Amino acid sequence: MLIGVGERSPMAVAPAPVLSLSAAAGGGSLLFRQLFDGDTGTFTYLLADVPSRKGVIIDSVFEQHGRDLSLIRELGIELLASIDTHAHADHVTGSWLMHEATGCAIGLAAAARAENVTRPLAHGDRLDFGSRALEVRATPGHTDGCISFVLDDQSIAFTGDALLVRGCGRCDFQQGNANTLWNSITEQLLTLPESCLLYPGHDYTGRAVTSVAEEKAFNARLGGEASERDFVGHMENMKLPHPHKIAEALPGNMRSGKPRQAATVPAWAPLARSYAGLPELPPAWVVAHQSEITVLDVRSAEEFNGPDGRVAGSLLIPLPELEAQSAQIPADRPVVVVCHSGSRSALATQQLLKAGRAQVANLRGGLSRWAAEGYPLDGVTPA
């Protein structure tokens, strides 16, 4: 069955392309990024078809939503689906947040029976993104709703918690079953080409990728000469503690990550964080709210009074003098920091945040973007 993930809700707005994406894996048309959440040891994967910029994200983490969304927007990716390998017990998925932000589909195994899923997935389904696609393979055993995703050319597979680097998912809760997991791994994953790279859902020791050949040879639980009896005996005697976030994660994932209460929005501005973690605002918002904020220019005095111009009413404190002169910045108004390109102002924004100012943001793209979008600047010398 073909699963189309190209339909988009009315709230979705495809981000404008901002740069040329480079091919990274799986042939000449795939952008691939591996992201990591240190608190839970979770890997998140972003894939995009380079020519069309259509993409999917796998196993997102609720607390890392801002990071992931910033990367998607910075790379100009049109996100078609946020998909999960299973209903996780150690973290809450970011799928619902990503759906709200981009209009993308929410994909999870139909067997998980979770709420808010818009693309219930089953074995044999195909998720297309541009000219690329992922094949869905049912790999239950860790949970009864585990699925793995195999890239169209079988060069890469995303195995969730079914198969880890030199290990596998536990089988002692969420309908886990060691015999079922053995069959899933040996029939659905280790039958892929030996050169196929396997990307796990988790790792806690810095191991980011393995291969079919490696796991066949070296996986202590099921590789080498291990039999199903050996595997089951190992899994049934592990006696692991339950994940410390299980009480929060399981109910949250049965809602596809939808919070019980709406997330609070910063009171003073619709801040967006860059992939580098910096709070930013676009020129349009600054223009509309200029009477309510302080625009802080951190260029040199020569630049401030030079031919590139300046924002009307902005306060000049050159970056080298910011620490010594920060008392000049009004304390009762939010601050938006500007420079030519957004680079020096990014550093100034970080300094102000570290100094305890809560309401501060960088002007995204600096005065160059301000001018390119047609907003007026005082003192501009005509070309």
Buried (B, 14 or more C-beta within 10 A) or exposed (E): EEBEBEEBEEEBEBBEEEEEBEEEBBBEBBBBBEBBBEEBBBBBBBBBBBEBBBBBBBBBBBBBBBBBBBBBBBBBBBBBBBBBBBBBBBBBBBBBBBBBBBBBBBBBBBBBEBEBBBBBBEBEBBBBBBBBBBBBBBBBBBBBBBBBBBBBEBBBBBBBBBBBBBBBBBBBBBBBBBBBBBBBBBEBBBEBEEEBBBBBBBBEEEEEBBBBBBBBEEBEBBBEEBEEEBBBEBBEEEEEEEBEBBEBBBEBBBBBBBEEEEEEEEEBBEBBBBBEEBBBBBBEBBEEBBEEBBBBBBBBEEBBEBEBBBBEEBBBBBBEBBEEEBEEBEEEEBBBBBBBBBEBBBBBBBBBBEEEBEBBBBBBBBBEBBBEEEBEBEEBEEE
